[in-house]
Amino acid sequence: MLTRIDYYKIIDSVLKKTRDYDSRVLINGLVEGLTRFANSEIHQSVFENTTKINIQLIDDKKKSEITTT
């Protein structure tokens, strides 16, 4: 999982490269876990850690948006 400092580094990097545009950076972090039991034993254990980054640029009436994980 990324730390708060890592998030700010990503945001700063994007904003430095997009100074000529109105910019928006949205970062969502999600951590999920699931454990299933059968006969009093762990049957299945799943863990997912996902970070989604959305960048939006606006230049006059044009709008560009990209999302990545």
All heavy atoms as a GROMACS GRO file, in nm:
protein
  564
    1MET      N    1   0.084  -0.118   0.000
    1MET     CA    2   0.000   0.000   0.000
    1MET      C    3   0.089   0.124   0.000
    1MET      O    4   0.189   0.131   0.068
    1MET     CB    5  -0.090  -0.002   0.122
    1MET     CG    6  -0.182   0.115   0.131
    1MET     SD    7  -0.299   0.092   0.266
    1MET     CE    8  -0.418   0.212   0.220
    2LEU      N    9   0.048   0.222  -0.079
    2LEU     CA   10   0.123   0.346  -0.086
    2LEU      C   11   0.099   0.429   0.040
    2LEU      O   12  -0.007   0.425   0.100
    2LEU     CB   13   0.080   0.426  -0.208
    2LEU     CG   14   0.106   0.364  -0.344
    2LEU    CD1   15   0.046   0.449  -0.454
    2LEU    CD2   16   0.254   0.345  -0.368
    3THR      N   17   0.200   0.505   0.077
    3THR     CA   18   0.187   0.592   0.193
    3THR      C   19   0.136   0.729   0.148
    3THR      O   20   0.132   0.760   0.028
    3THR     CB   21   0.323   0.611   0.263
    3THR    OG1   22   0.411   0.680   0.174
    3THR    CG2   23   0.383   0.478   0.303
    4ARG      N   24   0.101   0.811   0.243
    4ARG     CA   25   0.054   0.946   0.213
    4ARG      C   26   0.162   1.025   0.138
    4ARG      O   27   0.133   1.101   0.046
    4ARG     CB   28   0.016   1.017   0.342
    4ARG     CG   29  -0.037   1.156   0.321
    4ARG     CD   30  -0.070   1.220   0.451
    4ARG     NE   31  -0.189   1.155   0.504
    4ARG     CZ   32  -0.279   1.215   0.580
    4ARG    NH1   33  -0.262   1.340   0.613
    4ARG    NH2   34  -0.383   1.150   0.625
    5ILE      N   35   0.286   1.005   0.176
    5ILE     CA   36   0.397   1.074   0.108
    5ILE      C   37   0.405   1.031  -0.038
    5ILE      O   38   0.427   1.113  -0.127
    5ILE     CB   39   0.530   1.047   0.182
    5ILE    CG1   40   0.527   1.112   0.321
    5ILE    CG2   41   0.649   1.099   0.102
    5ILE    CD1   42   0.641   1.073   0.411
    6ASP      N   43   0.385   0.901  -0.065
    6ASP     CA   44   0.386   0.852  -0.203
    6ASP      C   45   0.274   0.917  -0.285
    6ASP      O   46   0.294   0.954  -0.401
    6ASP     CB   47   0.368   0.700  -0.206
    6ASP     CG   48   0.485   0.627  -0.144
    6ASP    OD1   49   0.599   0.679  -0.149
    6ASP    OD2   50   0.462   0.517  -0.090
    7TYR      N   51   0.156   0.930  -0.223
    7TYR     CA   52   0.044   0.995  -0.292
    7TYR      C   53   0.078   1.140  -0.328
    7TYR      O   54   0.055   1.184  -0.441
    7TYR     CB   55  -0.082   0.993  -0.206
    7TYR     CG   56  -0.144   0.857  -0.188
    7TYR    CD1   57  -0.205   0.823  -0.067
    7TYR    CD2   58  -0.145   0.764  -0.288
    7TYR    CE1   59  -0.264   0.699  -0.049
    7TYR    CE2   60  -0.203   0.639  -0.272
    7TYR     CZ   61  -0.262   0.606  -0.152
    7TYR     OH   62  -0.320   0.485  -0.135
    8TYR      N   63   0.136   1.212  -0.235
    8TYR     CA   64   0.172   1.352  -0.262
    8TYR      C   65   0.281   1.364  -0.368
    8TYR      O   66   0.282   1.458  -0.446
    8TYR     CB   67   0.213   1.424  -0.133
    8TYR     CG   68   0.095   1.464  -0.048
    8TYR    CD1   69   0.075   1.410   0.077
    8TYR    CD2   70   0.002   1.555  -0.096
    8TYR    CE1   71  -0.034   1.445   0.155
    8TYR    CE2   72  -0.108   1.592  -0.019
    8TYR     CZ   73  -0.125   1.536   0.106
    8TYR     OH   74  -0.234   1.571   0.181
    9LYS      N   75   0.375   1.268  -0.372
    9LYS     CA   76   0.477   1.269  -0.477
    9LYS      C   77   0.414   1.252  -0.615
    9LYS      O   78   0.453   1.318  -0.711
    9LYS     CB   79   0.579   1.158  -0.452
    9LYS     CG   80   0.675   1.187  -0.340
    9LYS     CD   81   0.773   1.073  -0.322
    9LYS     CE   82   0.866   1.097  -0.206
    9LYS     NZ   83   0.959   0.984  -0.184
   10ILE      N   84   0.316   1.162  -0.626
   10ILE     CA   85   0.246   1.141  -0.752
   10ILE      C   86   0.171   1.267  -0.792
   10ILE      O   87   0.180   1.313  -0.907
   10ILE     CB   88   0.149   1.021  -0.742
   10ILE    CG1   89   0.226   0.892  -0.726
   10ILE    CG2   90   0.057   1.015  -0.864
   10ILE    CD1   91   0.140   0.772  -0.689
   11ILE      N   92   0.100   1.326  -0.698
   11ILE     CA   93   0.024   1.448  -0.727
   11ILE      C   94   0.116   1.561  -0.770
   11ILE      O   95   0.091   1.628  -0.870
   11ILE     CB   96  -0.060   1.489  -0.604
   11ILE    CG1   97  -0.171   1.387  -0.579
   11ILE    CG2   98  -0.119   1.629  -0.622
   11ILE    CD1   99  -0.241   1.402  -0.446
   12ASP      N  100   0.226   1.582  -0.698
   12ASP     CA  101   0.321   1.688  -0.733
   12ASP      C  102   0.381   1.666  -0.872
   12ASP      O  103   0.396   1.760  -0.950
   12ASP     CB  104   0.433   1.697  -0.629
   12ASP     CG  105   0.386   1.754  -0.496
   12ASP    OD1  106   0.279   1.818  -0.494
   12ASP    OD2  107   0.457   1.733  -0.396
   13SER      N  108   0.414   1.541  -0.903
   13SER     CA  109   0.471   1.509  -1.034
   13SER      C  110   0.374   1.542  -1.147
   13SER      O  111   0.413   1.602  -1.248
   13SER     CB  112   0.509   1.361  -1.037
   13SER     OG  113   0.552   1.325  -1.165
   14VAL      N  114   0.249   1.504  -1.130
   14VAL     CA  115   0.148   1.531  -1.233
   14VAL      C  116   0.126   1.681  -1.248
   14VAL      O  117   0.122   1.734  -1.359
   14VAL     CB  118   0.015   1.460  -1.201
   14VAL    CG1  119  -0.096   1.506  -1.294
   14VAL    CG2  120   0.032   1.309  -1.210
   15LEU      N  121   0.112   1.751  -1.138
   15LEU     CA  122   0.083   1.894  -1.144
   15LEU      C  123   0.200   1.975  -1.203
   15LEU      O  124   0.178   2.074  -1.270
   15LEU     CB  125   0.046   1.946  -1.005
   15LEU     CG  126  -0.087   1.894  -0.950
   15LEU    CD1  127  -0.113   1.950  -0.812
   15LEU    CD2  128  -0.203   1.924  -1.043
   16LYS      N  129   0.324   1.930  -1.180
   16LYS     CA  130   0.439   1.998  -1.240
   16LYS      C  131   0.437   1.985  -1.392
   16LYS      O  132   0.475   2.077  -1.462
   16LYS     CB  133   0.569   1.939  -1.186
   16LYS     CG  134   0.604   1.988  -1.047
   16LYS     CD  135   0.734   1.927  -1.000
   16LYS     CE  136   0.763   1.965  -0.857
   16LYS     NZ  137   0.884   1.900  -0.805
   17LYS      N  138   0.393   1.869  -1.442
   17LYS     CA  139   0.393   1.846  -1.586
   17LYS      C  140   0.271   1.904  -1.655
   17LYS      O  141   0.267   1.910  -1.778
   17LYS     CB  142   0.401   1.696  -1.613
   17LYS     CG  143   0.534   1.638  -1.569
   17LYS     CD  144   0.540   1.490  -1.592
   17LYS     CE  145   0.674   1.438  -1.540
   17LYS     NZ  146   0.688   1.294  -1.558
   18THR      N  147   0.173   1.947  -1.580
   18THR     CA  148   0.048   1.998  -1.640
   18THR      C  149   0.021   2.142  -1.597
   18THR      O  150  -0.095   2.181  -1.580
   18THR     CB  151  -0.070   1.908  -1.602
   18THR    OG1  152  -0.085   1.906  -1.459
   18THR    CG2  153  -0.053   1.767  -1.652
   19ARG      N  154   0.124   2.221  -1.581
   19ARG     CA  155   0.108   2.359  -1.534
   19ARG      C  156   0.024   2.446  -1.626
   19ARG      O  157  -0.038   2.541  -1.582
   19ARG     CB  158   0.244   2.423  -1.516
   19ARG     CG  159   0.321   2.371  -1.400
   19ARG     CD  160   0.451   2.444  -1.386
   19ARG     NE  161   0.526   2.382  -1.279
   19ARG     CZ  162   0.648   2.416  -1.247
   19ARG    NH1  163   0.709   2.512  -1.313
   19ARG    NH2  164   0.711   2.355  -1.149
   20ASP      N  165   0.023   2.415  -1.755
   20ASP     CA  166  -0.046   2.499  -1.853
   20ASP      C  167  -0.197   2.471  -1.858
   20ASP      O  168  -0.268   2.535  -1.935
   20ASP     CB  169   0.013   2.478  -1.992
   20ASP     CG  170   0.160   2.520  -1.997
   20ASP    OD1  171   0.199   2.607  -1.916
   20ASP    OD2  172   0.233   2.465  -2.080
   21TYR      N  173  -0.244   2.376  -1.782
   21TYR     CA  174  -0.385   2.336  -1.788
   21TYR      C  175  -0.448   2.343  -1.649
   21TYR      O  176  -0.378   2.339  -1.548
   21TYR     CB  177  -0.398   2.191  -1.838
   21TYR     CG  178  -0.332   2.167  -1.971
   21TYR    CD1  179  -0.204   2.112  -1.978
   21TYR    CD2  180  -0.397   2.200  -2.089
   21TYR    CE1  181  -0.144   2.090  -2.101
   21TYR    CE2  182  -0.337   2.177  -2.212
   21TYR     CZ  183  -0.210   2.123  -2.216
   21TYR     OH  184  -0.151   2.102  -2.337
   22ASP      N  185  -0.580   2.351  -1.647
   22ASP     CA  186  -0.651   2.327  -1.522
   22ASP      C  187  -0.643   2.177  -1.499
   22ASP      O  188  -0.682   2.099  -1.585
   22ASP     CB  189  -0.798   2.372  -1.532
   22ASP     CG  190  -0.811   2.522  -1.538
   22ASP    OD1  191  -0.725   2.591  -1.482
   22ASP    OD2  192  -0.910   2.570  -1.597
   23SER      N  193  -0.592   2.136  -1.386
   23SER     CA  194  -0.566   1.994  -1.362
   23SER      C  195  -0.637   1.946  -1.236
   23SER      O  196  -0.654   2.022  -1.140
   23SER     CB  197  -0.416   1.969  -1.344
   23SER     OG  198  -0.345   2.018  -1.453
   24ARG      N  199  -0.672   1.818  -1.239
   24ARG     CA  200  -0.730   1.754  -1.122
   24ARG      C  201  -0.671   1.615  -1.112
   24ARG      O  202  -0.667   1.541  -1.211
   24ARG     CB  203  -0.881   1.746  -1.135
   24ARG     CG  204  -0.948   1.685  -1.013
   24ARG     CD  205  -1.096   1.686  -1.028
   24ARG     NE  206  -1.135   1.561  -1.088
   24ARG     CZ  207  -1.259   1.518  -1.097
   24ARG    NH1  208  -1.356   1.593  -1.052
   24ARG    NH2  209  -1.287   1.404  -1.152
   25VAL      N  210  -0.623   1.579  -0.994
   25VAL     CA  211  -0.568   1.446  -0.970
   25VAL      C  212  -0.647   1.385  -0.856
   25VAL      O  213  -0.659   1.443  -0.749
   25VAL     CB  214  -0.418   1.452  -0.933
   25VAL    CG1  215  -0.364   1.313  -0.907
   25VAL    CG2  216  -0.338   1.523  -1.041
   26LEU      N  217  -0.701   1.266  -0.880
   26LEU     CA  218  -0.779   1.196  -0.779
   26LEU      C  219  -0.717   1.059  -0.757
   26LEU      O  220  -0.696   0.984  -0.853
   26LEU     CB  221  -0.924   1.181  -0.825
   26LEU     CG  222  -1.020   1.105  -0.735
   26LEU    CD1  223  -1.038   1.181  -0.605
   26LEU    CD2  224  -1.153   1.088  -0.804
   27ILE      N  225  -0.683   1.028  -0.633
   27ILE     CA  226  -0.623   0.899  -0.600
   27ILE      C  227  -0.713   0.829  -0.498
   27ILE      O  228  -0.745   0.885  -0.394
   27ILE     CB  229  -0.482   0.915  -0.542
   27ILE    CG1  230  -0.392   0.985  -0.643
   27ILE    CG2  231  -0.424   0.779  -0.505
   27ILE    CD1  232  -0.253   1.013  -0.595
   28ASN      N  233  -0.753   0.707  -0.533
   28ASN     CA  234  -0.835   0.626  -0.443
   28ASN      C  235  -0.758   0.500  -0.406
   28ASN      O  236  -0.708   0.429  -0.493
   28ASN     CB  237  -0.966   0.583  -0.511
   28ASN     CG  238  -1.059   0.698  -0.534
   28ASN    OD1  239  -1.070   0.785  -0.449
   28ASN    ND2  240  -1.126   0.699  -0.648
   29GLY      N  241  -0.750   0.473  -0.277
   29GLY     CA  242  -0.688   0.350  -0.230
   29GLY      C  243  -0.793   0.261  -0.168
   29GLY      O  244  -0.882   0.309  -0.096
   30LEU      N  245  -0.785   0.132  -0.197
   30LEU     CA  246  -0.885   0.037  -0.146
   30LEU      C  247  -0.814  -0.089  -0.099
   30LEU      O  248  -0.732  -0.146  -0.171
   30LEU     CB  249  -0.985   0.000  -0.256
   30LEU     CG  250  -1.090  -0.104  -0.222
   30LEU    CD1  251  -1.184  -0.050  -0.113
   30LEU    CD2  252  -1.168  -0.141  -0.346
   31VAL      N  253  -0.843  -0.129   0.023
   31VAL     CA  254  -0.789  -0.252   0.078
   31VAL      C  255  -0.908  -0.337   0.121
   31VAL      O  256  -0.993  -0.292   0.198
   31VAL     CB  257  -0.697  -0.225   0.200
   31VAL    CG1  258  -0.648  -0.355   0.258
   31VAL    CG2  259  -0.582  -0.136   0.160
   32GLU      N  260  -0.914  -0.460   0.067
   32GLU     CA  261  -1.024  -0.551   0.100
   32GLU      C  262  -0.968  -0.686   0.140
   32GLU      O  263  -0.868  -0.732   0.085
   32GLU     CB  264  -1.116  -0.571  -0.020
   32GLU     CG  265  -1.195  -0.449  -0.059
   32GLU     CD  266  -1.287  -0.478  -0.176
   32GLU    OE1  267  -1.237  -0.519  -0.282
   32GLU    OE2  268  -1.409  -0.460  -0.159
   33GLY      N  269  -1.034  -0.750   0.231
   33GLY     CA  270  -0.996  -0.884   0.271
   33GLY      C  271  -1.118  -0.970   0.295
   33GLY      O  272  -1.223  -0.921   0.335
   34LEU      N  273  -1.103  -1.098   0.266
   34LEU     CA  274  -1.213  -1.193   0.285
   34LEU      C  275  -1.154  -1.326   0.328
   34LEU      O  276  -1.057  -1.375   0.270
   34LEU     CB  277  -1.290  -1.212   0.153
   34LEU     CG  278  -1.390  -1.327   0.149
   34LEU    CD1  279  -1.512  -1.291   0.232
   34LEU    CD2  280  -1.430  -1.357   0.008
   35THR      N  281  -1.210  -1.384   0.431
   35THR     CA  282  -1.168  -1.516   0.476
   35THR      C  283  -1.292  -1.604   0.491
   35THR      O  284  -1.389  -1.564   0.556
   35THR     CB  285  -1.094  -1.508   0.612
   35THR    OG1  286  -0.982  -1.421   0.597
   35THR    CG2  287  -1.046  -1.644   0.656
   36ARG      N  288  -1.287  -1.721   0.430
   36ARG     CA  289  -1.398  -1.818   0.440
   36ARG      C  290  -1.353  -1.936   0.524
   36ARG      O  291  -1.242  -1.984   0.512
   36ARG     CB  292  -1.439  -1.865   0.300
   36ARG     CG  293  -1.500  -1.757   0.217
   36ARG     CD  294  -1.546  -1.812   0.085
   36ARG     NE  295  -1.608  -1.705   0.008
   36ARG     CZ  296  -1.641  -1.716  -0.118
   36ARG    NH1  297  -1.619  -1.830  -0.182
   36ARG    NH2  298  -1.697  -1.616  -0.182
   37PHE      N  299  -1.446  -1.980   0.605
   37PHE     CA  300  -1.419  -2.093   0.693
   37PHE      C  301  -1.506  -2.212   0.654
   37PHE      O  302  -1.620  -2.195   0.612
   37PHE     CB  303  -1.449  -2.057   0.839
   37PHE     CG  304  -1.356  -1.953   0.896
   37PHE    CD1  305  -1.383  -1.818   0.884
   37PHE    CD2  306  -1.241  -1.994   0.961
   37PHE    CE1  307  -1.297  -1.724   0.936
   37PHE    CE2  308  -1.154  -1.899   1.015
   37PHE     CZ  309  -1.183  -1.764   1.001
   38ALA      N  310  -1.451  -2.332   0.668
   38ALA     CA  311  -1.526  -2.456   0.650
   38ALA      C  312  -1.471  -2.556   0.751
   38ALA      O  313  -1.350  -2.573   0.764
   38ALA     CB  314  -1.511  -2.509   0.508
   39ASN      N  315  -1.560  -2.620   0.823
   39ASN     CA  316  -1.520  -2.718   0.926
   39ASN      C  317  -1.420  -2.660   1.025
   39ASN      O  318  -1.320  -2.722   1.061
   39ASN     CB  319  -1.461  -2.844   0.860
   39ASN     CG  320  -1.562  -2.913   0.773
   39ASN    OD1  321  -1.681  -2.914   0.802
   39ASN    ND2  322  -1.515  -2.970   0.662
   40SER      N  323  -1.446  -2.537   1.070
   40SER     CA  324  -1.364  -2.467   1.168
   40SER      C  325  -1.220  -2.443   1.122
   40SER      O  326  -1.129  -2.426   1.204
   40SER     CB  327  -1.363  -2.543   1.301
   40SER     OG  328  -1.493  -2.551   1.352
   41GLU      N  329  -1.195  -2.443   0.993
   41GLU     CA  330  -1.064  -2.415   0.938
   41GLU      C  331  -1.077  -2.310   0.827
   41GLU      O  332  -1.181  -2.299   0.764
   41GLU     CB  333  -1.000  -2.542   0.879
   41GLU     CG  334  -0.968  -2.648   0.981
   41GLU     CD  335  -0.905  -2.772   0.917
   41GLU    OE1  336  -0.885  -2.773   0.795
   41GLU    OE2  337  -0.877  -2.867   0.991
   42ILE      N  338  -0.968  -2.238   0.806
   42ILE     CA  339  -0.969  -2.141   0.697
   42ILE      C  340  -0.969  -2.217   0.565
   42ILE      O  341  -0.880  -2.299   0.538
   42ILE     CB  342  -0.847  -2.047   0.705
   42ILE    CG1  343  -0.856  -1.962   0.831
   42ILE    CG2  344  -0.839  -1.959   0.580
   42ILE    CD1  345  -0.736  -1.872   0.854
   43HIS      N  346  -1.070  -2.191   0.487
   43HIS     CA  347  -1.086  -2.258   0.358
   43HIS      C  348  -1.028  -2.173   0.244
   43HIS      O  349  -0.965  -2.223   0.152
   43HIS     CB  350  -1.235  -2.286   0.333
   43HIS     CG  351  -1.267  -2.336   0.197
   43HIS    ND1  352  -1.227  -2.461   0.155
   43HIS    CD2  353  -1.333  -2.280   0.093
   43HIS    CE1  354  -1.270  -2.479   0.030
   43HIS    NE2  355  -1.333  -2.370  -0.009
   44GLN      N  356  -1.050  -2.042   0.253
   44GLN     CA  357  -1.004  -1.951   0.149
   44GLN      C  358  -0.976  -1.815   0.212
   44GLN      O  359  -1.056  -1.765   0.289
   44GLN     CB  360  -1.110  -1.937   0.040
   44GLN     CG  361  -1.072  -1.848  -0.075
   44GLN     CD  362  -1.185  -1.834  -0.177
   44GLN    OE1  363  -1.300  -1.856  -0.145
   44GLN    NE2  364  -1.149  -1.797  -0.298
   45SER      N  365  -0.863  -1.756   0.174
   45SER     CA  366  -0.829  -1.623   0.223
   45SER      C  367  -0.787  -1.538   0.103
   45SER      O  368  -0.698  -1.576   0.028
   45SER     CB  369  -0.716  -1.631   0.326
   45SER     OG  370  -0.691  -1.504   0.378
   46VAL      N  371  -0.852  -1.424   0.086
   46VAL     CA  372  -0.826  -1.336  -0.027
   46VAL      C  373  -0.798  -1.196   0.027
   46VAL      O  374  -0.868  -1.148   0.114
   46VAL     CB  375  -0.948  -1.332  -0.123
   46VAL    CG1  376  -0.921  -1.240  -0.240
   46VAL    CG2  377  -0.984  -1.471  -0.170
   47PHE      N  378  -0.696  -1.131  -0.028
   47PHE     CA  379  -0.661  -0.996   0.012
   47PHE      C  380  -0.630  -0.917  -0.115
   47PHE      O  381  -0.556  -0.964  -0.201
   47PHE     CB  382  -0.538  -0.998   0.104
   47PHE     CG  383  -0.496  -0.863   0.150
   47PHE    CD1  384  -0.562  -0.801   0.255
   47PHE    CD2  385  -0.391  -0.796   0.089
   47PHE    CE1  386  -0.522  -0.676   0.299
   47PHE    CE2  387  -0.352  -0.671   0.132
   47PHE     CZ  388  -0.417  -0.612   0.237
   48GLU      N  389  -0.687  -0.798  -0.126
   48GLU     CA  390  -0.665  -0.714  -0.244
   48GLU      C  391  -0.632  -0.572  -0.200
   48GLU      O  392  -0.700  -0.515  -0.116
   48GLU     CB  393  -0.790  -0.714  -0.332
   48GLU     CG  394  -0.773  -0.637  -0.460
   48GLU     CD  395  -0.894  -0.645  -0.550
   48GLU    OE1  396  -0.998  -0.697  -0.508
   48GLU    OE2  397  -0.884  -0.597  -0.663
   49ASN      N  398  -0.528  -0.517  -0.259
   49ASN     CA  399  -0.484  -0.381  -0.231
   49ASN      C  400  -0.475  -0.308  -0.366
   49ASN      O  401  -0.389  -0.339  -0.447
   49ASN     CB  402  -0.348  -0.384  -0.161
   49ASN     CG  403  -0.300  -0.247  -0.124
   49ASN    OD1  404  -0.363  -0.147  -0.153
   49ASN    ND2  405  -0.186  -0.243  -0.059
   50THR      N  406  -0.563  -0.214  -0.391
   50THR     CA  407  -0.571  -0.147  -0.520
   50THR      C  408  -0.560   0.003  -0.502
   50THR      O  409  -0.622   0.060  -0.413
   50THR     CB  410  -0.706  -0.179  -0.589
   50THR    OG1  411  -0.721  -0.321  -0.597
   50THR    CG2  412  -0.711  -0.122  -0.728
   51THR      N  413  -0.483   0.067  -0.589
   51THR     CA  414  -0.475   0.212  -0.595
   51THR      C  415  -0.516   0.255  -0.734
   51THR      O  416  -0.463   0.206  -0.833
   51THR     CB  417  -0.333   0.262  -0.565
   51THR    OG1  418  -0.295   0.218  -0.435
   51THR    CG2  419  -0.326   0.414  -0.569
   52LYS      N  420  -0.612   0.346  -0.743
   52LYS     CA  421  -0.663   0.396  -0.870
   52LYS      C  422  -0.630   0.544  -0.880
   52LYS      O  423  -0.657   0.620  -0.787
   52LYS     CB  424  -0.814   0.374  -0.875
   52LYS     CG  425  -0.880   0.419  -1.001
   52LYS     CD  426  -1.029   0.383  -0.993
   52LYS     CE  427  -1.108   0.451  -1.098
   52LYS     NZ  428  -1.252   0.425  -1.085
   53ILE      N  429  -0.570   0.585  -0.993
   53ILE     CA  430  -0.532   0.725  -1.014
   53ILE      C  431  -0.609   0.779  -1.134
   53ILE      O  432  -0.607   0.720  -1.242
   53ILE     CB  433  -0.381   0.739  -1.039
   53ILE    CG1  434  -0.303   0.684  -0.920
   53ILE    CG2  435  -0.343   0.885  -1.064
   53ILE    CD1  436  -0.155   0.675  -0.941
   54ASN      N  437  -0.676   0.892  -1.114
   54ASN     CA  438  -0.753   0.958  -1.219
   54ASN      C  439  -0.697   1.098  -1.239
   54ASN      O  440  -0.685   1.174  -1.144
   54ASN     CB  441  -0.901   0.964  -1.179
   54ASN     CG  442  -0.985   1.035  -1.281
   54ASN    OD1  443  -0.990   1.157  -1.283
   54ASN    ND2  444  -1.050   0.959  -1.366
   55ILE      N  445  -0.661   1.129  -1.365
   55ILE     CA  446  -0.605   1.261  -1.398
   55ILE      C  447  -0.697   1.326  -1.500
   55ILE      O  448  -0.732   1.265  -1.600
   55ILE     CB  449  -0.463   1.248  -1.456
   55ILE    CG1  450  -0.371   1.180  -1.355
   55ILE    CG2  451  -0.409   1.385  -1.496
   55ILE    CD1  452  -0.238   1.140  -1.411
   56GLN      N  453  -0.734   1.450  -1.473
   56GLN     CA  454  -0.823   1.524  -1.562
   56GLN      C  455  -0.758   1.658  -1.597
   56GLN      O  456  -0.712   1.730  -1.509
   56GLN     CB  457  -0.957   1.547  -1.492
   56GLN     CG  458  -1.063   1.606  -1.581
   56GLN     CD  459  -1.193   1.622  -1.505
   56GLN    OE1  460  -1.204   1.713  -1.424
   56GLN    NE2  461  -1.287   1.534  -1.530
   57LEU      N  462  -0.754   1.689  -1.728
   57LEU     CA  463  -0.698   1.815  -1.776
   57LEU      C  464  -0.805   1.890  -1.854
   57LEU      O  465  -0.878   1.831  -1.933
   57LEU     CB  466  -0.579   1.789  -1.869
   57LEU     CG  467  -0.464   1.707  -1.812
   57LEU    CD1  468  -0.361   1.680  -1.920
   57LEU    CD2  469  -0.401   1.777  -1.695
   58ILE      N  470  -0.811   2.021  -1.832
   58ILE     CA  471  -0.908   2.104  -1.901
   58ILE      C  472  -0.833   2.220  -1.967
   58ILE      O  473  -0.758   2.292  -1.902
   58ILE     CB  474  -1.015   2.158  -1.805
   58ILE    CG1  475  -1.089   2.041  -1.740
   58ILE    CG2  476  -1.113   2.250  -1.878
   58ILE    CD1  477  -1.180   2.080  -1.627
   59ASP      N  478  -0.854   2.236  -2.098
   59ASP     CA  479  -0.794   2.344  -2.175
   59ASP      C  480  -0.905   2.412  -2.254
   59ASP      O  481  -0.956   2.355  -2.350
   59ASP     CB  482  -0.687   2.288  -2.269
   59ASP     CG  483  -0.616   2.397  -2.347
   59ASP    OD1  484  -0.615   2.512  -2.302
   59ASP    OD2  485  -0.561   2.364  -2.454
   60ASP      N  486  -0.942   2.531  -2.211
   60ASP     CA  487  -1.057   2.602  -2.269
   60ASP      C  488  -1.181   2.513  -2.263
   60ASP      O  489  -1.229   2.485  -2.156
   60ASP     CB  490  -1.027   2.649  -2.411
   60ASP     CG  491  -0.920   2.758  -2.414
   60ASP    OD1  492  -0.915   2.837  -2.317
   60ASP    OD2  493  -0.842   2.763  -2.510
   61LYS      N  494  -1.228   2.467  -2.378
   61LYS     CA  495  -1.349   2.383  -2.380
   61LYS      C  496  -1.318   2.235  -2.398
   61LYS      O  497  -1.407   2.153  -2.406
   61LYS     CB  498  -1.442   2.430  -2.491
   61LYS     CG  499  -1.495   2.570  -2.467
   61LYS     CD  500  -1.591   2.611  -2.574
   61LYS     CE  501  -1.641   2.752  -2.547
   61LYS     NZ  502  -1.737   2.796  -2.648
   62LYS      N  503  -1.190   2.200  -2.404
   62LYS     CA  504  -1.150   2.061  -2.422
   62LYS      C  505  -1.120   1.998  -2.286
   62LYS      O  506  -1.060   2.060  -2.199
   62LYS     CB  507  -1.027   2.052  -2.510
   62LYS     CG  508  -1.049   2.103  -2.651
   62LYS     CD  509  -0.921   2.098  -2.728
   62LYS     CE  510  -0.938   2.163  -2.864
   62LYS     NZ  511  -0.811   2.168  -2.937
   63LYS      N  512  -1.158   1.872  -2.273
   63LYS     CA  513  -1.137   1.802  -2.148
   63LYS      C  514  -1.079   1.664  -2.179
   63LYS      O  515  -1.132   1.592  -2.264
   63LYS     CB  516  -1.270   1.788  -2.075
   63LYS     CG  517  -1.264   1.709  -1.947
   63LYS     CD  518  -1.403   1.703  -1.885
   63LYS     CE  519  -1.414   1.600  -1.779
   63LYS     NZ  520  -1.548   1.590  -1.725
   64SER      N  521  -0.970   1.629  -2.112
   64SER     CA  522  -0.908   1.497  -2.127
   64SER      C  523  -0.904   1.431  -1.991
   64SER      O  524  -0.878   1.496  -1.890
   64SER     CB  525  -0.767   1.507  -2.182
   64SER     OG  526  -0.767   1.563  -2.311
   65GLU      N  527  -0.924   1.300  -1.991
   65GLU     CA  528  -0.924   1.227  -1.864
   65GLU      C  529  -0.862   1.090  -1.886
   65GLU      O  530  -0.887   1.025  -1.987
   65GLU     CB  531  -1.067   1.213  -1.813
   65GLU     CG  532  -1.077   1.156  -1.675
   65GLU     CD  533  -1.218   1.163  -1.621
   65GLU    OE1  534  -1.301   1.237  -1.678
   65GLU    OE2  535  -1.245   1.094  -1.522
   66ILE      N  536  -0.781   1.047  -1.790
   66ILE     CA  537  -0.721   0.915  -1.795
   66ILE      C  538  -0.727   0.853  -1.656
   66ILE      O  539  -0.714   0.922  -1.555
   66ILE     CB  540  -0.575   0.921  -1.848
   66ILE    CG1  541  -0.520   0.781  -1.869
   66ILE    CG2  542  -0.489   1.000  -1.754
   66ILE    CD1  543  -0.392   0.778  -1.948
   67THR      N  544  -0.747   0.723  -1.652
   67THR     CA  545  -0.752   0.650  -1.526
   67THR      C  546  -0.662   0.526  -1.538
   67THR      O  547  -0.662   0.459  -1.640
   67THR     CB  548  -0.897   0.604  -1.495
   67THR    OG1  549  -0.980   0.719  -1.490
   67THR    CG2  550  -0.903   0.532  -1.362
   68THR      N  551  -0.587   0.500  -1.433
   68THR     CA  552  -0.502   0.382  -1.430
   68THR      C  553  -0.500   0.324  -1.289
   68THR      O  554  -0.536   0.390  -1.193
   68THR     CB  555  -0.358   0.417  -1.477
   68THR    OG1  556  -0.282   0.298  -1.488
   68THR    CG2  557  -0.292   0.513  -1.381
   69THR      N  558  -0.459   0.199  -1.279
   69THR     CA  559  -0.445   0.135  -1.148
   69THR      C  560  -0.301   0.099  -1.126
   69THR      O  561  -0.224   0.086  -1.219
   69THR     CB  562  -0.530   0.006  -1.138
   69THR    OG1  563  -0.495  -0.081  -1.243
   69THR    CG2  564  -0.676   0.038  -1.142
   0.00000   0.00000   0.00000
